[in-house]
Amino acid sequence: MLLKSIKKVFILSLILGFGFLTSCDDDDTTKIQEDIVDLASADSNLSILVQALQRADLVSALQEDGALTVFAPTNEAFQALLDSKAAWNSLDDIPVETLKSVLLYHVLPIYAPSQNLSDNQGVTTLNGEALTVDLSSGVKIESATGQSVSVVTADILARNGVIHVINEVLLPSALPQDITDLAIATPDLSILVAALQRANLVSALQADGPFTVFAPTNAAFQALLDSNSAWNSLDDIPVDVLTNVLLFHVINGNVTSDLLTDTYVNTLATGPNSEPLSLQVEVTGGIEFNGDSKPVTGLINIAASNGTVHVIDKVMLPPNVVTLALNNAGFTSLVAALTDSRHTTDFVSILSGDGPFTIFAPTNAAFQALLDSNASWNSLADIPIATLDAVLKYHVVSGANVQADQLSNGDVSTLGGTITIDLTSGAQINTSSMQTVNILVGVATNDVQGTNGVIHAVDAVLLP
């Protein structure tokens, strides 16, 4: 598509600018065999330009027949561009779309050797923005961002155009902003920027990605600080805690609001065994993240060169298994069973501990089936507390964080007895009471990872 666009623009430019170009010698390029890329590749001082063209997939575009003019930055010019941003140690650190936009800003769809340039002449690049020629003191090119860049070597003729070597990389005004740039340019995200700097995550969000970032406002961060009497500023939050909190706000992929569903998504934050922590997404009845964080009206789907930003009204804290269950409407019966006031076992305190735990969580339908199995059980309150206590313990494996792909056939000890994992006909559990219970496989039902364990939904209450 890009090659076709270049051809179309070039043909149109030739028709419109024929009179301007006729002063060139028609034989200037007819005997030259090398194309623009060949000549740049042969010049050691343009090696970074060639690498940039390769990374941006523009090599073939500059090898096409036609007549192009390329302002070619030197290696020193590219190094200065990399030095201008702490996160850019090499071309690989510049988002591809940003790099492509910059490179296209150096290409004219016409043949313009120096003899055809005039003072104050405006020329439109393949980026769509204009450059201005300044001949008042040597040959200089002025960019849309106010740069005045010198041509250090002019009129390197190729079979398909001409190269003018310049001493600085030209930057368009419409340069795509990466996620960090967008945050820096948004006053209400200044505390987020400060947090990213403290956690040394700025460069991570300037990488290619793509990423989707849920960006808490300044008020959201202030509410976080106010929630802990020991936290008067970001400096009071341990760096490892702050880092994992921030990474919990980032997922891989470019996820706009229309792609959100009721599910869990893996974040860049990690829990036991370095497994990615799960972020709950709800869209039914309005978008919510992690149970109670909402997007700020008008500040979602903000496009960056390396992803998408959704501004949210609360800092999301990575959840443990208890919080994950509390936030999931499909586990309300489980939560009610765990928090029954008749218990002598404090399940909430136990499951809020370090763990790790693997929990097989019966759905609401599973609990309703349990009640329906006994005519005298109309609600959880009708189940003898000793029975309920034993049943709940039978669903908890302590000391292990076992994700679905780590399950294996065999016996597993729970807090309430032994269950048997059977993977021969799907993911199933055989209980000591001769049940065969299905582990529900899906992004919203298994591998729901918390800070202290993992939850797998099951379709029946396990009975010891």
N, C-alpha and C positions, 0 to 999 in steps of 0.2 A: 504493500500500500504506500509506504514511504517512497519507494523508487518511482511509482507511478505519479505521486504528487510532485516529486522533483522534476520529472519529465514535463508534466503539464505546466508547472510554473515557469520552467525554463523556456518552453516554446512560446508561451504568452509573453514572457519578458523579451524574447528576441523580436517578436512582432512589434511590440510597443516601443522597444528601444533601438530599433534598427538604425535609425538616423544617428543616434548617439554612438553606436558602435562602428560605424563605417570607416572611422578614421584609423582603425587598426589595420595592420597589414594582414591580408587574408592568409598569407603563408606563414604567419607566426607559429602556428601549432600543427600545421598539416604534416610536417616531417618528423615530429616528435613522437616517439613510441611509448614513453612512460606516462602513466596516468598520475593523478594527484597523489594517490596513496603510494605508488611506486617511488615518487620523488621524496615524499616525506619519510618513507621507510629507509631511504638511502642516506638520509641526513641524521647523523647521530644526535644532533641538537633538537630534533623533533621526535625523539623516540617515545616520550611520554604522550605526545599528541596521538601517535599511532596506537599506543596502548589504550588511550581513551576512546578512540574510534572503534577499536575492537570490543571494548567493554560495552559501549553504547550501541553496538550492532549497526554502525554506520559506514563500515569499510566498503561494502558493495555499492552503497549509494554514491560514494565519491570515486568509484571506478567506472560508473556508467558513462556512455557517450553523451556528449553535450558540451556545455561551456559554463563552468562554475568558477567563482572566485572564492578562495579560502584565505582567511587571515589566520595564520598558523602561529600559535603561541610557542615560545621556546620552552625547553625543559625547565629553565630557571623561572619562567613565568608560571608554569604549572606548579612548581614547588612552592612559589609564593602563595598560590591559591590554597594549597594544602596546609601551609603554615598559618593561614588566616583563621583556621578553625581547629580547635584542640582535638576534636574527634576524627579529623581527617588525616590519618597517617599515610594513607596511600589512596590511589584511585578507587580501590575496593570499598573504601569507607564512604564514598560519595554515592547517594542513591542514584540508581541508573537513570531514572526519569529526569533528575536534576542535571546529571552529566549530559544527557542527550539534549536537553534544552539549551545548555550552555554551548555545546559544540555547534548546534544548528545556528546559533547566534553569530557564528564565525563564517557562515557560508552565504554567498550571494548567488542567486540563480541566473547570473549574467557573467559574461566575460569582461572583466574590468581591469586591464593593466593600468599602470600608473599614468600613462599618457592620456588616458580617458577620464581620469579623476579630476574634479574641479572643486575649488574652495566652497565650503558650505553645502556641498552636494549631499543630499539625503539618499540613502540606499536601504532597501528593505531586505532583511535576511530571511532564511528559511525558518527561523524561529517565529517570524511574523512581526518582529519589532525592527525598528530602524537604527541605523548607524549614520553618523555625520562625518564627512571628510573635512579635515582642517589642514590647509596648506600654508597657513600664515608663518609657520616656522618648521620647515621640514614637512614630512608627511605624517599626519596623525589621524587617528580614528577616535571619535568621541562616542561613548556608549550611552545608553538610556539612563544609566545610573551615575553619569557625570564623570566617568573616566576619560582621560586623554592618553591614548596608547600610541606609542611610536612604532612606525614601520621601520624595522632595522635592515631588512633585505627585501627589495621589491622585485616583482616581475620574474619569478621562477616559473617558466612556461611548461605546461603539461599538455598532453594531447587532448585533454578534456577541460582545460581551463588554465588558471594562473594562481600561484601562491604568493602571498605577501607575508613575510615573517614578522611577527610583532612581539613586543617585550612584556606584554601583560595579557592575562586572560580576560576577555570582555565579558561583562556580566549584564544580562538583560534585567529590566525592571520587573518582569513577570517571572523571575526565577522561582521555581517551586520551593516551598518551605517544607522542611522536614518537621516531624512531630515536635522536636525540641524548639525549633524556630517559632512554630505556632504558639507554643506555650510561653516563650519569652515575649512574644508580641502581644500577649493577652494579659492585661493588668490583673485580672481576677484570678490568674493562675501563678502569681509570683511566688507564693509559698510552695506550690508544687515544684517550681523550677529550683528553688532553694533546697528542697528536699532531695531532688534528683542530683544536685551538685554534692550535697552532703553524703549521699549514698553512692557517689561515683557512678551514676547511671546515665549521665548525659550522653556519652558517646554511644551507649547501647541503643538509645532511641534515635540516634542519627544514622544507624546502619540501614541497610537495604530493607529489612523486614520482608513483607509488610507486617505491620503491627496494628492492633486496635487498642487504643488507650482510653481508659475511663478516668477522666481527669477531675479530681476534686477541686472545688473552688477554695478561695482563701477562707471563707466562712466555714467551710467543711473542715479544713485543717485546724482552724481556731477551736472549733467544737471538739476535735480530737484532743488538742492540748488541754482544754478545759476539763476534759473527762478524767484526767489524772493529775492529782495535786503535785506530783513530782516533775511534771512536764511544763515548764514555763516557756520553753522554746524548742525548736527542732533539735538543738544541741543536747537537750536532756533525754532524747529518745535514743537508746542504744542503736548504733549503726546497723547491726545485723537485724534488729527488729524493724527498723525503718526500711531497710532494703527489701525484706520479704513483704512488708506491707505494700510498698510501691510496685513490686513485681506482681503482686496479686491484682493490680489494676491493669495488667498488660496481657493480651492474648496474641497468639500468632494468627496472621491472616488479616485481610482487609474486610471487616465485618460491619457493614452499614446496618441501620436500624431495621430495614426491610428484610434482612437475613436472620434476625434474631427470632428464636423460638423458645418455648418452655423446655428448658434443658439445663444441663451442666456443661461448662466449657473448661478446658485446661488452661490455667494461667502459667505465667513464667515463674511464679513462686513455687517453692517446693516444701514437702513435708517429709515424713519418715521414708527412708530408702531413696531420698531425692525424687520421690514421685511428685508430679505436678499437682498443685492444689486445685480443687474444683470450685468454680464460681457459678452460683445458681443464677440463671436468667429466667425471668418470668415476663410474659407479654400479655397474657390473658387478663383483661381488666386494667391494663396499663403496664408500662415497662418498669420493672424493678430488678435490681441486681443485689445479690447477697441478702435477700430478705427485705431490705428497707431503704436501699439507696436508689434514687430516681434521677433520670436525666434532667438537666435544666432546659426549660422550654427555649427553643430556638438555637440551642448550642449543641446539637447532635449532628452527626454526619459531617463533621468538619474535615475536609479532604486535605491531606498532607502528601508530600511526594513519596513518603514511605508508609502510608497507612491512613487510618481514620481516627479522629478524636471525638469522644462523646464526653461532654462536661457533665459531672454529676454533683449531687448536693450533699454527699456524705463520704467520708473516708471509710473504705471497706476494710474491716479487719479479718484476716484469714480465720475461718471458722474451725472449731474442733468438731468431733462427731456429734456431740450433743446439739450444738448450734445448727449443724446441717439438718438434723432430724427436726428440730424446732421450726426451721424455716420451710420445711417441705410439707405442703398440704396433704400429700399422700401418706404421711406418717403420723397423722394426728392421734390415731388410736395407739400406736406404739408409744408416743410421747405421754399420753394419758396413762398408759400402763406403767411406764417407768416412773412417773411422778405420783402414783397413787399414794395417798397419805397413810395408808395402812402398812406400808412397807417398813420393815426393820433394816433393810438394805438400802443405802443411799446411792441409787444407781447414777444419779446425776453427778454426784461428787466423784464416784469411781470412774465414770466415763469422761469426766473432765480432766482426769489425770494425764500423766505423760504417755501412758500406753507403751507401745502402740497397740491398737485394737483392730480386729477384723470383726465387723458386725453384720450378721445376716438379718436384715430388717423386714419383718412382715408388713405388707401393705395394709391399708384400711380394709380392703376386701378380704384379706386373709384373716384379720381379726374378726370381721363379721361372720365369716364361715366358722370360726371357732365358737362364737356365741351361738350360732345356729345349730351347732352339733349337740348342744345340751339344752333341753327344754326349760331348765330352771335358770339358764344364764341369759338374761335380757340385756345386761350391760356388764362392763368390766367389774363393776362393784359386786356382782353376783359370783364372781370367781373367787374361791378361797384364796386369801393372800399368800399362803404358803405355796399353793399351786402356781399362782401367777409369778411369784418370786423364782421358783424353780424353772418355770418356762422361760422367763426372760434371761436368766443366766445361761440357759442352753443355747442362746443366740450369740454369745460373745466369746470370741477367741482372744485371749490376752497374751501380749508379748510378741505379736506378729502383725505385720501390715502386708496382707496378701492380696494383690490385685488379681483380676480375673485370669490374666495370662500366666499367673504364677500358681494357680490352683493345680493340684495333681491328685490322682486317684489315691484313696487311702483314708485311714482314720485320723481325725483331728480332735484334740481335746478342747472343750469349751469350759466355761466357768461352771456349767451344770451337767457335764457328762461328755460322752463321745458321740460325734457325728461322723459319717463316712461320705467323703466326696466321691462322686461317680461321674466321670466325664465320657463314658462310653456311648451314651445316647443324649448328648447335650450336657449342659452344666446342671447337675442335680445333687441333692443331699439325701442320703438315707439315714433315718433316725433310728434310735434304739426301740422306738415304738412301731417300727416297720412302715413308716411313712416314706414316700418318695416325693420330694419337694423340689420344685424348679427354681433355680437361680435365674432371675429375670435379666436377660442380656440386652443391653442398650445403653446409649450415652446418658440417659436420664435415670437408669436403675442400677448400674453396677460401676465399680471403680469411682464412686463418689468419695473423693479424697479430702480428708481434713488434716489439720495440723498434728493430730494424735491418732489417726487411724483411717480406715477405709470402710465404706458401707456398700453392701450388696443387697438389693431388694430380693425378697423371696415371695412366692405366691401362696404360702401356707405358714401357719404358726408351727414351729418345730416343737414336738412333744416328746419329752424324755420318758 
